[in-house]
Amino acid sequence: MRTRSPRLTGPARAAAAAQLKEMYEAGATIRQIAQRTDRSYGGVRALLVSARVPFRGRGGKRAQPTPP
């Protein structure tokens, strides 16, 4: 069973949010960040929201249509 990560408050929360923001902006998914930091998906997402991160669209990149 997974143990809970400690609750982040104040400067520690801001520092964690900044670190997760860098990872997300470097291309990591929320799930990848959650695994790497041993946090839940929802916890990572909440920290990214508090860091005002603009989220990418779902589903990854799509192939561009080939011109005729």
Secondary structure, 3 states (H helix, E strand, C coil): CCCCCCCCCHHHHHHHHHHHHHHHHCCCCHHHHHHHHCCCHHHHHHHHHHCCCCCCCCCCCCCCCCCC
